[in-house]
Amino acid sequence: MSVKHQSIQSILKTPTAIRVYFNIKPLDGLIVVRVIKCCLATLTCFILVLITPIQTRLGSSYFLICICSVLVHPGRRAGAMFEAAFFVSSGCLLGVSFTLLGRFLSQRILGSEQLLDPVISSGRYQGALSLLAIFELIMLIFHGFVKSKTPRLAQFCFVVFLVCHFGLLSDINASAGLIARDFTAPIFLGMAVCVFYNLAVFPEFGSSYLGTSAMNFLDEFEITVNLTRDFFLGISQIHGKSSEDVNENSLAKITSQKSKMRTKLVACKSTLAECIFEFSYAYLSPQELKPFINKMDDLTLALSALVDATELEYALIGRATQEFIDVMRPEKEIEYADETMLAVLIDTIRDPVTELSSIITESMSVIKSSLAYTYDVNYKRSFFPKLTGKNDAAKQISLEKVDQFIQRLALTIKAYDFNIRLSLENMSINALSSATDADNYLMPRDELFLISSFLLNYREMANSVCKMLVDFRNLIEIRDRRQARGAFGRKLWFSNLTDKRDWKAYLGTSRDDDKDKDDASILTQVNRAAQSEVIDEENGEINADGEKSIDTKDRDPANGTIHFKLDRNSCGHTKQINVNKESKSLWLKKTKIRHFIADVIEYPGRFKKDWKFALKVAIPMMIITFPAFTPSMRQWYGDIRGSWVGFVFILVIENSVGGTIWNFFIRTFGVVIGSAWAVAAYRAGYNGDNLYVITFVMFIGFIFVFYIMLATPYFKSGMIAASSMNIVILATLFPTVPGTIIENFTKRSVAMIVGGAFALGAQLVLFPTRSRDQLVLFVGKAITNLGLMESVIALGIEGQVLAYSMASDKKFSNYAKAARASLSVAEAYKATLKREPRIKGQSGDIEKIYTEMIFVIRQIIDRMENVMFLRRKYGSFTLEELNPYVYQYRRQISSSIILIMRTAEEALKNKRPIPQFLPSARIAHRRYVNRVREVLMSDLLNKVCDEESDDDQQFSGSVRDGSEYEIKQRQKVLRRKFMSWSASSCAIEEVVEYIESLTELIKLLVGVNHFKYGFLSRPLYEDWAAHATRGFDDF
């Protein structure tokens, strides 16, 4: 037995191991309840079909009621249920209307002579069928285009196809009323049954779950904060001890919390979006929690930076045990820092951080209690019920208590600022006796960069918590005011999307539970990436240069004041800009006209991929269904259940070759299992004579297939299995076409094979989309957006002094979203990469490389976002005050980074080796930092024009004794603006390191143009040169 088979055999020894191997959810209470609801709904629909009077009323398409019970299954929250019902009902009405129009026109062509003389009317009959074929083609193109362009409407498109496909292939002489009844009655009755069970049996409301999901996020946030703080402040205590004291498991747990927090945040936002289809009866609308949820982004960003700081700290102090770092990753710049210096700095800031941490913990308890009170969340679900140990802790919250904590936290933040600066200024030089360059410990250096990153992000995290307290203070006030009205306080809320951009973002997504978790959401991710590439230019004021610029206005909870950052000239004086309203209006009109013309020109290319997918769907489907539109073959095509082949084709076709192969495999498995179970149920019921036994056996099968649907990643397999069970046995019990149970089983299986084969052929012949090509394409797009993000960060590289503007932040945000969206698409295609046939062998190693590349790019995005985050909150010392003296060095860093990224992108896309020599962004950044040190330590500092801020004035009298120059120097380097630049430098260092790692990974894929021998085969360092001089042959 091979090693691979032995490993699989060892994995599948226990049920738990099997569940983990196949990624099956544990059987908890929620899964059980949802499976029961789905089984009851489908069983009810099945029983309704068995009742002859009802089955007669449903018409010839009675099987659609069971398909609808699977498509609109009640095993979800009410918001998702109403959303699915809305899309299915809309699709049904549109499909029936379109079908009736096509049949009406075809019947006008056919006339009334066909029944009298088929030979004479054969020409008219062919013309009528040709018109139906045209309507079928239009419907297929519409289905493919809308499904590709708007993944959220995939369910809507499928129902349109379902009704039109079977309606256009049914008897051409059937009346319009009969067709309308056959397709609307079963679908709407099935939806009514599903909605009933969704609301009657253990109902789940998204508006109620919204508070719970927010509580789950707060729990994960508090866990991460505590772990990060304890690790960062505690690791310095092991300095000088054995490296075994460093707990790598704690660091691994901390880093894993980043993904958990993002998962909770996405779940919370998804629940909020889900509430738009729900009616809620409560004191507060779900949309009133949106400001709080929006503040979670800044909270997550600051906390992510704190986690990154712990990783850097471990890289320095715990580097002796850092064996998990792969050799392909370049060495970190922080490893050259002074461990003693960092340990002393951490000990210095320990008390202020601990004091702020304690009040943050108490404030988080107040926030949780406020959330539990305002949105009726079960407080027992929280991991940290700090205020009291009782479940009624939420009832004890009051406005006075919230106001008290807001004031306490704001004062603590101000004390934190003062104590941090005082502690760093008065730090004992004796403690730094063993450190290098101890006298200049406040000058730019890696240790100060790391400490600044931790301190500022920790402060900003506290600011976000304070803003959340203010939000909940308003919610509590609203809740109390409405609750005082008694029975009239509660209202019936219906949330909806009123913003055009919100609707666009909503339609560009799809439901996770309606698709396989691995690869079926590719269309969603591609659409989201395409939307992110279009930069929103609707916000912002127009300045005199024609650019959008908004003066930032942030309220700082620490002092309650509003700060305005204005553009400054080279001397630091404010420059007033007056814009003529008429000229601005004229400029806006010209811009709109120019954008409209550009949209018209670029329209065909913008939807190129959508039209390709539409043709990929329409052409094979017309080949499959052409016998149905041929007079001599139409009856035969109906007898062999040819319409099932097209039905299967639509279910199997995906956006890539690998996705289609995998979809074909899992759906074939589902069809065979479901059809076989239908045969077993039919035989168990004495060949259809005992309907009670058939119903019982079908119910047992429903439990199995719905468990596959809801508890495993193979949603589509369970879905088509449940549909096949109903279709096969109902086609035998109430045949519209003669056939035994075995014949129907065979027809269903053959239809699956033929339809799946056509889907694979369409993917391989018509505009083939290989996962590896798309993976390379979207990874390259992500790298392109990284270069654009760097260009936004590198403002003022021509020497001008600039301040932060909302326009640049908006551009950066769009580029970051586009980069993340491209990575999401790349991950989706990476999942299907191993499922595609490859002549050169397995793609396991390539998949690992791309996995590492995606991870590295995500890390770069996180660091760049933190740079802009800190610049937005605190500004940049070098950009606003020292730029005339250091802009050449900033230009060198930016150009090196962008050039490396451009080279990596082109090498990856064109499969060309990377050049041997690339500019070193690491060296450029070292020169930049050294230049800033020179400026700060020279007389140039006195020439820098700047106004002393309020916090500088407050701090100026607290520094220790020294010369006037030393005092001014300390004040400069301990300002938050300078610390913001220090923290940004820490992030930029990591960006450079990850870019080097990305380059090394791309070298593994495309190679590098290295010299084979000689001096140029190695870097010309002194040791290499000396070695080569002594013995060139040995070298």
N, C-alpha and C positions, 0 to 999 in steps of 0.2 A: 504494500500500500504506500502511495506517495505521501510525501510530507504534507502536501496541500490537503489530501483527503483525510489524513490523520488529524490535522488541525480542525477541519470542519466537523469531524466526528467528535472530537473533544468538546467543541463548542456546543453541539446539539445534545449533550448528555442530559440536561435537566430542562424542565419547562421554562424556568426563568431564563436560562441561557438561550433557549429557542426564541423567547419573546424579545430578548435584547438583540439577537442576531437579525431577526426580521423586522426590528423597529416597531414592535407592537405595543400599544399603550397598555398599562396595567388595568385590570378589570375593577375600576372603582365604581362608586355609586352613580356618578353622572353618566358614565358609559352605559351602565345597566338600564337606567331610566330612559335614556335616549333610544337604546335598542328596543325596549318594550314599546315605546310610543310608535316607532317605525313599524314594528311587527303588527301592532294593533291596527294601524292605519291601512297597511297593505292587505292584511287579512280581512278587514271590513270591506275594502274595495273588491277583493276576490269573492267574498260572500255575496255582495250586491250583484255581481255578474251571474252568480249561480242561481239567483232568483229570476225565474223566467219573465214575469211582467216587467221587472226593472231592466233585464237584459234586452228585452224588446224595445223598451223606450230609449235605451242607449244607442241602438242602431248597429250597423255592421262594424263600426270601429270601437266596439265595446272594450277591446283590450287596452285602449288608451287610458282608461281609468286607473288600471294597475300601473302602467308606465308613469302616469302622472303622480301616483302615490310614491313612486321611487324618486322621481325627478324633484318633487316638492316635498321631500320627506320631512316629517315633524321633529326629527332628532337634532334640533338646533334651537337657538334663542328666537324669541318672537320677532325681533327686528329682522333677522335673516330670513325667517319664515315669510313675513309679509313682503320682503323684497323679492324672494323667489316667486311668490304668488303673483306679485305685480308684473314681473317680467314674463311669466308663463301666460297669464291672462292677456297681456298686451300682445305677445307673440301669437297667441291663438286667434285673437280678433283680427290682427293684420294678416295672418296666414289664410284664414277663412275668407276674408274680403278679397285678397289677391286671387285665391283659388276660384271663388265664384265669378270674378271678373273674367278670368281665362276660360272657364267653362261656359259662361254666357256667350262670349264671342265665338267660341268653337261651335256651340250649338246653333248659333245664327248661320255659320258657314255650312254646317251639316244640314240644316233644314229639317223637313219631316219626310223625306223620301227614302231614307235609308231602310226603314222598316219594310217599305213596299218592294223596293228593288235594290238589293245591295250591289249588284253589278253596275247599275247605272250610277248609283251614288258613291261608288268607290273613290272617285276623284275628290268628291266633297269630303268623304271620310278621311282621306289622306291629308287634305288641307286642314281639317279640324284638328287632327293629331299633330300636324306640323305647328299649328298655333299653340297647342298645349306644350310642345317641346320648347318653343320660344319662351313661354312663361316659365317653364322649368329652368331654362338656362339663366334667365334674369334672376330668378330666385336664388340659384346657386351662386352666381356672382355676388349678389347682395349678401348672402350668408358668409361667403369667404372674406369679403372685404370688411364687413362690420365686425366679424369675429377677430380679424387681425388688427383692425384699427382701434376697436373698443372692447377689450377683453371682458369688461364687466357685463356686456350684453351677450355673452356667449350662450347663456341659457335662453335668452330671448330669441336669438338666431336659430338655435336648435329647434325650438317649438315652431317657429315659422317654417323651417325645413320639414319638420315632421308632418305638419298639417298640409302644406303644399304638395309634398312628395306623394303622400298617400292619397290626397284629394285629386291631384291631376292624373294619377294612375288608376283611379276607380272608374266605374261604369260611366261612359260619356253621356248616356241618356238619363242619368239620375237627375232629379229636380234639384233646384237650388235650396229649397227648404230641407230636403232630405240630407244633402251634404252638410248644410249648416248644423243640423241637429246631430249628425253622426260625429262631428268633430268638436262641437262646443259642449254638448251635454256630458260626455265622459270626462273631459278635461276639467270642467268647472265643478262637477260633482266630486272628482278626485281631490281637487284643491280644497273643497269645503270639508271633506273628511279629514284631510291633513291639518287644516287650520283648527278644526275642532279638537283633535287630539293634542295638538301643540299647546292649546290654551286650557284644555280641561284636565290633562294628565300632567302633573308636576310642571306647571308653566315656568318658563325661564324668560325673564325680561331683561333686555340689554340695559335699560335705564336703571334697573336695580343692580345689575352686575357692574355697571360703570363705577360706582363707588367702591365695590370690592376690588376691581382691577386697579384702581388708583391706590387703594390700601396695599395691595400686593407690591406695587412699585415702591411705595414708601418703605415697606419692610425690607425689600432688597437694597434700597438706598441706605437705610440705617445700618444694615449688615456690612455693606461695602465701606461706609464711612468709618465704622468702628475698626474693621480689619485693617484698613489703610492707615489710619492714625496710629494704631498700636504697633503696626509693623514699622512704619517710618520712624517713629519716636523711640522704638525699642531696639532697633537693630544696631544703633550706635553703642548700646551698652555691651555688645559682644566684641567691640573693637579691642584688638589685642588678645582675644581669647582664641580657642580652637575654632577652626572653620566649621566643625561639626555642629556648633551651636546655632548656626544659621538654618532656619527652618525653611527649606525649599517648598515643602508642602503648603505652608502658609502663603508664600508668594504665588504658587500655582492657583490656590483658592481665590486669592485677590484678583488675579488676572481673569479667572473664569467669571468673576462677578460682573465684568464689563459686558460680556455677551448676555448675561442674565438680565442685567438692567435694561439693555436695549430691547430684549425680547419683551419684558414687562411694559416698556414704554410703547412699543408697537402694538401690543395687545390692548393697552388702554386707549390709544388713538383709534384702533379698529373698532372697539366697542362704542366709542363716541360716534364714529361714522355710521355704525349700524343703527344707532338710535334715530336716524332720520326717517326710518320707516315705522316707527313705533309711536303709539299713543301712550303717554304716561300720566298717571293721576297722582300728583305729589305736590309738595309745597314749592319745590324748585325744579326748573327745567334742566334736562341734561346739558343743554348748551351753555347754561350758566357756569358750568364747571370747565368750560373750554379755556378761559384765561389761565386757570391753574395748571391745566394739562400742557398748555403752550410753554409755561415756565419750566416744565420738566426738561426741555431741550438744553437750556443753559445749565441746569443742575447736572444733567448727564455729562455735558461737555466738561464742566469743571471737575467733576468727580473722575472722569476718564483721565484727565491730566494728572490728578493726584495718584492714580494707579500707575501711570507712566513714570511719575517721580519715584515711586517705590521700586520700580524695576531698575531705574538708573542707580538708585542708592544701593540696591543689592549688587549691581554690576561692579560697583566700586568696593564696598566693604565685604560683600560675600562672594567675591569673584573666585576665590579659591575652590569653591564647591560648585562652580557654574559649569557643570559638565553637560548640561542639556543643550547648550548653545552649539549649533551646528558649525562645522568648520567653514562652511560657505559664507557665513555671516562675518562681515568685517569687524575688526575690533572697535570697541566703543571709545569715544573720546573721553568719557568720564573715567575710564580706567587709568588715565594718566593724572587724575586729580590726587589730592593729598587726603588720605583717610583720616589723619588726625584733625586736619582743619574741618572736614565735614562733621566728624563726631562732635567737636567742640561747638560748631554752629548749631547742630541739632540740640545739644544740651542747653544752649542759650535760649532757643525759642520754645523749649518744652513747656514751660509754665504758661505763657500766653496762649499757646495752642490748646493746652489742656483746659484752660479756663473757658475759652470760646467753645470747645467741644462739649463741655458739660451743658452749657446753655442751649447749644444746638440740639442736644439729645432731649432736653426738656421741651424745647419748642416743637420738635417732631412729635412728641406725645400730644401736645396741644393741637397740632395740625390733624393728627389722626382722630382725636376726639371730636374735633370740629367736623371732619369728614363723616364720621359715624353719625353725628347729630344731624347734619344738614341733609345727608342722602341715605339715612336709615341703614347704615352698614353695620353688620354684626361685629361688634368690637372684639369678640373672642377670637375672630379670625386673624387678628393682628398678632405678630410675634412679640411686640413690645408694648403692652398696656402699662405705661409708666405711671400714669396719674393715680390710678387706684387699681386694686385687684378685682373689682367688681365689674359685671357686665354693663352696669348702668353708668359707667364712667362718662359716656358721651352725653348723658343728660345733665351732668354737672358743669358743662362748659358754659361760659357766660362772656358777654362782651367785655366786662371789666377784666376778666382773667386774660383774654386775648390781648387787650390793650396793654396790660401789664407786661406780657411777654414780648410784645412788639417793642415797647420802650426798653425793656431789659436787654433784648438782643441788639437793638441799635446802639445802646450805650456800651455794651460789651464789644461790639465791632470797633467803636471808636477807641475804647481802651486797648483793644488788640493792636490797632495801628500804632498807638502811642508806645505801648510796652514793647512791641517788636522792634521799633526803631531805637528805643532807649536801650534795650538789651543788646542789640547788635553794636550800638555805638560804645557802650560801656563794657564790652566784652573784655575779659582779662587777657592781656598780651602774654602773661606768664603761661596761660593754658596752651598757647600756640608756640611755645618755645621750640618744640620739635618739628613744627610745620615749616614748610618752605615759604619764604617771602611773607613772614608773619606780619610785618609792619604795614603791608598794603593788603590786608585781608579783605577790605571792602572794595578793592579795585576789581574790574571785570575778570572773573576766573570761573572755572567749571563748578567749584563748590558753591559759590555765590549764585550762579545760574540755577543750580538745582534747588537751593533753599528758596530763592525768589519764586520759582515755579510753584513750589509747594505752598508758600505763604499766600501768594496772590490768588491762586485757585481755591485755597481753603477759605480765604476771605470772600471771594465771589460766591462760593457755595453758601456761606452764611448769609450773604446778601439775598440770594435766591430764596432761602428759607424765610427770611424776613418778609420778602414780597409775597410769599405764599401765605404767611400769617395775615397780611393785609387783605389778600383776596378772601380768605375764609372769614375774616372779621366782617367784611361786607356781606358774605353769604349768610352768616349767622344773624346779622341785623335784618336781612330780608326774610329769613326763615321765621324769626321771632315776630316780625310785623304781620306776616301772613298767618302764622299760627294763632295770633291773638284774635283773628276774625272768626275763629271756631270752624264750623262746618264749611264756611265759604272761603276758608284759607287755601284749601287744596284746589288745584286747577287741572284741567285736562290739557296736557301739553302735546303738541305735535311739532317736532323739530324738522326742519327741511333745509336744504342748501339753497341759499339765495344768491350767493356769489358765483359768477360765471367761472372763475378760476377754481372754486371748490368743486363745482360740477365736473369740470374738465379733469381734475385730479381724481375725483371719485370714479368717473367712467373709465379712467385709465388703469384701474385696478381690478382685481377679481377676488372672489372668495376662496380662501385657502381650503375650506372643507369641501369645495366642489371639484377639487383637482388633486392629482397625485402630488405628494410633497416634493418629489424629486425633480420632475422635468416638465410637468404639464403646464406650469405657469410661465413658460418661456415667452409666449405672446404677451402676457401681462408685463413682464420685465422689459421686453423690447419696446413696448409702447411707452412705458414709463421713462425709459432712457431717451426715447425720441422726444417726449414732452420736455424732459429736463434740458435738452440741448437748445431749446428755444428760450432765450433770456427774456424775462418779463420786463418790459420797459414802460409799464403804465404808471409806476409810482415815481415820485420825485419831482422836485422843482427844477426849473431850467435856469442855469446860471448864465453869466454874460458870455461864456465861451461856448454855449450851446450844449453843455454837459449837465447831467442831472446831479445835483448836489443838495443834500439836506443836512442842515446843522443838527447834530445829534443832541438829543435831550433825554438824559437818563436821570432818574431820581435815585439818589443814593440813600438807602434806608439808614445809614450810619449817622447822617447829619440832617436828613430831611430837606436838603437843598437840591436845586436843579442846576446842572452844569451844562454850559453851552460851549462847544468847541468851534472856534472860528478859524478861518484861513488866516495865516500870517505871512507877511513878506519876510525877506531875509533878515530884517532887524527885529522881528518879533512883534511889530505893530499890527493892529487889526486893520484889515482892508475891507471897506464897505463896498458892497456891490448893489447897485440899483438897476433893476431890470424893467424896461418899459413893457407894460402889460400888452400893448398892441403888438409890439414886435415879437413878444413871446407867443401870443396867440397865433400870429402869422407863421412863426417857426413851427408850432405844433401842427397847424394845418398842412404845411408842406411835408412834415415828417409823416403824417398819416397817409397822405397821398403817395409818398415814396414807398412806404411799407405796403400799401395796397397793390401798387404796381409790382413790387417784388414778390408778393404773395401769388399774384396771378402767374407770373413767369415761373416761379419755383413750384407751383402747385403739382404738376405731374410728377416731378422728381421726389417731392416730399412724401407721396404715398406710393412710391414705387414698390416697396416690399409688400404693401397691402394688395395692390393689383396683381402682383405675382402669385400671392397665396390664393387670391380669388380665382385666377385662371387654373392654378394647380388643383383646386377643388372642382371647378366647373367642367373642364375638359374630360377628365376620367369619368366623372359622373354621367355625362352625356353618352359616353361610350358604353357604360354599364346599362343605362336605361333606354338605349335606342330601340331595342325590340318592343318596348311598351308603346312607342310612337310609330310602329310599323303595323299596318292593318292585318297582315297575315300572321304576325307573331304576337300580337297583343294578348290574345286569349291564352296562348301557351305560356307567356311570360307571367301572367297572373297565376296560372295553375302551379307553377314551380316555385311560387313565392319569390319572384325576382325582385320585388320591392324591398325585401329584406337585405339584399346585397348592397343597394345604395344606402340603406339605413346603417349598415355596418361600416361602409366606407367613410361616412361622415364621422362616425364615432372613433375610427382608428386614425384618420389623418391628423398629423401634428406638424409642427413648424420645422422639424429637423428629421434627418434620416434616423438618428438614434432614438429620438422620441417616438417616431412612428413604429420602429421595430419593437421597442419596449411596450408601447400601447397595444400593438397587435398581439404580443405574447400574453399580457395579463388579461386582455379582453377575451382572447381565445380560451384561456383557462376558465374565465368566468362563464362563458357561453356553454362550454362542455359540462362544467359542474352543475350549472342551473338547469340545463336541458336534461341531463341525466337524472337529477333529482325530480324533475317533472315526470319523467318516465317511471321512476320508482313510485311516486305518489299515485300515478294512474294505475299501475299494476296492483298496488296495495289496496286501491278502492275497487277491486274486482273489475278492472277495465272500464272504469267510469260509472259503475252501477251504484257504488256507495260513496256519495258525496261527502258524508261526514268523515269517513276515514281519509279521503283525499284532502279535506280541509285541515285535519289534524297534522297529517304528514307535511303539508305545505307550510303550516305554522312552524314546525320544527326546522324546516329549511330556511324560513325567513329569519329565524334567530341566528343561524350560522352566517348567512350572506350579509345581514345588516351589521353583524359584529365585524365582518371584514370591511364593510364600508366605513364604519365609524371609529374603529379601534386600530386600524392598520393603515399604512401608507397606500394600500392598494384599493383606493376608493372606487376607481373605475371598474375594477374586476368584480367587486361586490355589487355594484350598481347594475352592470349588464347581466350578472348572474340572477339577480332578483327579477329583472325584466324578462329574461329568457324562461325562467320558471313559469311565469304567468302566461307568456305568449304561447309556449309550446303546449301546455295542458289545456288552455282555453281554446286554442285552434283545433284541438282534438275533440273537446266536449261540445263546442258550438261551431262547427266548421262552416266557413264561407267558401272554402275550397276543399274538396274531398281529400282525405288523407288520414292514415293511422298515426298512432303516437310515435311509432318508429320512423315513419316517413317524415313527420314533422320534426323529429329530432335530427334526422339526417339533413333535411332542408335547412334547418337552422345552423347546423355545423358547417355545411357546405357554403352557405351564404357568408358565414364568418371567414372561412378560408379564402373564398373568391374576393370578397370585399376588402379583406386585409391585404391580399396579394395586389389588388389594383392600387391600394393606398401606398404600398411600398414601391410599386412601379412608378407611380406618379412622383414620389419623392426622388427617385433615382434618375428619372428622365426629364421631368419638367422642372426647371429652375432648382436643381438639387441644392439643398442646404446642409452642408456637412457641419457637424458640431465643432470639429477642430478648427475649421476656417472661421466660423463665427466666434469661437473662443478667442482666437488670435485677434480678430477684428475688434472685439469689444474690450479686450485688455489693452489694445493699442489706443482705443478711444479714451479709456480711463487715464492712460499715460498722457495723452494729449491734453486732457482737462487738468492734469497735474501741472503741466507747463503753463496753462492759462491761469491757474491759481497762483503760481509763483510770480507771474507777471503782475498780478494785482497786488501781491505782497510787496513787490519791488517798486513801490511808488517813489518818485523823487530821485531816481538814479541819474538824472541829468543835472542835479545840483540844486533844484528848486526846493524850497521848504514848504511842505504840504501838511495839512491836518487830515484827520479822519473824515471821510464823507460817506454818506449813506449809499451813494451811487456805487462806489468801489465795493462796499460791503455786500450790496445786492448782486453785483457781478460775481464776487467770490462765492456767495451762497449758491448761485445758479451753477457755477462751474463745479462746486463740491457736490451738489445734487446730481449733476450729470455724471460725474465720476463714480459716485456710489451706485447710481442706476446702471451704468455700464458694467460695474463689477457684479451686480446682481444678475444681469443677463449672462455674464461670463460664467458665473457659478451654475446657473441653470443649464447652460450648454456643457459645462464640465461634467455634470451629472450624467449626461447622455453620451459622453465621449466614449466611455468603456463599452457602450452597447452597440456601437457602430462597427461593422467589419473593417479591418485594416490589414492591407497586404503586408506591410512591413513588420507585423507582429503586434503584440499586445501594447496597449497605451498606458500601462500602469505607472511606469517611471515618468512619462510625460505628464500624466495627471498630477503626480506629486509635485512636479516642478511648477505647474500652473497653480496648484493649491498654495504653494509657498509664495508665488508671485502675487496672487490676489491678497494674501495676508499682508505682504509687505506694502502693497499699494494702499490698503486700508489704514495701515499704521501711518503712512505718509499723510493721508488725508486728515487723520485725527490730529497730528502735530500741526499741520498748516491751519486747521480750523482753530486750534488753541491760540496760534499766533494772532489771527484776526480777532478772536474773541477778546484777548487781552488788549489788543490795540483799540478795539471798540470801547472797552470799559475804561482804560487808563491812558491811552495814547502811547506814543513812542518817543523816548528821549532823543535818540539819535536822529529820527526822522524829522522831528519838529524843531530841534535845537542845534544838533551837531551835524546836520546833513551837509552843509557846505564844506566841512572838513573831512567827511568820510564817504561821500557819495561814490567816489571812484571804487572804493573797496566793496561797497554794497553792489555796485554794478558788476564787479567781477564775480561775486557770489551768484547773483541772479543769472548772469550769462552762462556760468559754468553749469548750474543746475538745469537750465532750460536746454542747453546744448546736449548734455548727457541724456536727458529725457527724450529729446528729439532723435538722437542717435539710436537709443534703445528702441524707440517706437518704429523707426524705419527698418532697423535690423530685424525686428520681430515680424513685421508685415511682409517685407521683401525677402526674408530668409537669407540675408547677407551677413557675413561675419562682422563683428564689431571691430572697429579700428583698435590698434594696439594702444595708442596713446590718446587719452581723453583728458580734458582739463580737470584739475583736482579741485573740487568744491570744498574739500576739507581744508586744504592749505589756504584757499581764498578766505575761508571763514576765520582761520587762525590769524591771518594778516589783518582782517577786519577788527577782530577783538583786540589785537595788539595796538592797532591804530587808535581805537577808542581809549585804551589805557594811556597812550601817549598824550592824547588831547586832554584827558582829565588831569594828568599829572604835570601838564605844562601850563604856561601862562595863557594859552588859548582859551582856557576855561573862563578867565575873567572877561574875555571879549564876547562871550556868548550872551546875547541879550535875552532876558527872560523875566517874567514877573513872578514874584514869590507867591506861591499858593497859600491857601488858608492853613493847610496842614503843616507847611513849612514854618509859617509864623508861629503856630502853636508849639512847634518842636524846637524852634531856634534857641530857646532859653534852657533847654534840658540837656544839651550835649555837654560832654566833659570838657574840661579846660584844654585849651590849645591855642595855637595861633589863629588869627582871623582866616587865613587861607585854609588851614586844616578844617576849621569849623565849616566853612563854606563847602569844602570838598565833601565832607561827611553828609552835609545836608543834601547835596546833589545826588549822591549815590544811594541815599536811603529814601529818596522820594519814590512814590509809587510809580511815577512815570518811568524813572530809571529802572526800578525793579521789574516793571513790565517789559522793558527791553531785555533785561537779564533773563527773565523767564522765556521770552521769545527766542533768545539765543540758545537756550537749552533745547527748545523744540527744533530750531533750525539745525543744530548739531545732529539730532536724531534723524531729521529729514535727509541730511547728507549721508549718514551711515546707512539708512535704508535704501537710498538711491544706489549706493555702491553695491549693496546686497542684491538689488534688482538687476543691476548690470551683470553681476556674476551669474545669476540665474539664467538670464537671457543668453549668456555665453554657452551655457550647457545645451541650449537648444539650437543656436545658429553658429556657434564657434567664434573664434577671434583670430585676427591676423597677427600672430606672434612671429618674431624672428626665431629661427631654429637654433642659432648659435651666434657667438660673438658678443660684443659689448651690449648690443641692442636687444639681446635675448633676455636680459635681466635689467631691473632698475639700476642706474649708475650711482648707487650709494658708495660711500668710501670703502666699506668692507668688501663689497662685490668687486670694486675696481682693484683693490689690493690683492684680493684672491686671484683675480684674472691675471694680474701682472706677475704674480709669483709662479703660477702654473696654469697656463692657458689650456694646455692639452687635458690636464686633469679636470679643469673647470668645464 
